[in-house]
Amino acid sequence: MDEPPTAAGALIRELEGHLLIAAARAEGHDEAVRFAGSLAWLTDSQRAEVEARFEEAHLALARLSWEHTVRRAGEVRAEYEARYRTLCRRWCAAALVGAVLVLAALALTTVPGG
């Protein structure tokens, strides 16, 4: 499958980000309403304040979680890339040594016995 052009890919990532934030806001709002609903003694204005603060806290926590995930993904990617480069170097070295040994064996078997 072909990669989308850079501008289209950036637009898609931006759209995904907006959708993710909208979903987190909706989830936070639903949880805030549920939580504030369990506090029967709150007045309407207090309930609205609790819901607003709960939504803000939920979104902040979600953002921290996303940032941690991005940071960890970068770390894991760097670790895997380093491991991949090491394995490639080892494979190339082994292939080179094998080729040298095969050439040496061929050279020894084809040299006239004097």
N, C-alpha and C positions, 0 to 999 in steps of 0.2 A: 504494500500500500504506500502510495506517495505521501511524503510529508507536506502539510499545507504550507503555502508561502508564509514568510516571516510575519508580515503584517496581519494575515488572517490568523495565524497561530497566536499572536499576541492578543488579538481581539477575542479569540476563543478563551484564552487563559483569563483575560480580564472579566469576561462574561461569567465564566465559572466561579471566579472569586466573588463577584456580586451575588450570584445565586447561593453560594456557600454562606455568605454573610446574612443574606435574607433568611435562609433556612435556620441559621443559628439564632437570629433575632426572633423568629416565630417560635422556635423551640423554647427560648428564654422567656418569651411572653407567656406561653402556655404553662410553663413551670411556675412562673411568677403568680399567675392567676390561681393556680392550684395551691401554691404555698400560702398566699394571702387569704385565700378562701378558708384555709384551716384555722385562721386567726379570727374567730368570730367577734371578738371584742373591738376590732378596729372600726373606726369611722370610715366613711367613704373616702375622705381626703387622705387619711392615714393609709388606707388600703392602696390607693393610687400611688402614694409615695413609696410604699413597700414594694409594689409591683415594679415601679420605675427603677428603683435601686437594685432589685433582684435581677431585672433584665440587663442592666448595665454590668453587674457583677458576672452574670452568666456569659455575656459577650466578651468581657475582658478575659475570663477564664478560657473561653474557647480560643481567643486570639493567642493567648500564651501557649496553649496546647498546640496550635498550628505552628507557631514559631519554633517550639521545641521539636516538633515533627520534621519541619524543614531543616533545622540545624542537624538533627540526628541523621536524616537522610543524606545530607551532604557529607557527614562524617563516614557513614557506611559506604557511600559511593567512593570516597577517597580511599578507604581501606580496601575495597574490592578492586579498584583500579590499580593500586600498588601491588596487590597480590597477583593480579592478572599480568602486570608487567614483569614481575619476578618469575612467574611460571613461563612466560614467553621467552625470557632470557635463558632460563634453564633448558627449555625445550630446544632452542636454537643452539645452545652450547652442546647439548647431547647429540643433536643432529650433525653438527660440525665434527665433533669427535668421532662419531660413527662413520662419517664420510671419509675422514682422514684414515681411520683404521681400515676401511674397505680399500681405499686407494693404496695404502701401504701393503696390504695383503696381496692385492693385484700386482703391485710392483715387485714384490718378493717372488711371486709365483711365475712371473713372466721374464725375470732376469735370467739370461743364459748362465748355465752352471760352470762356466769358465774353463 
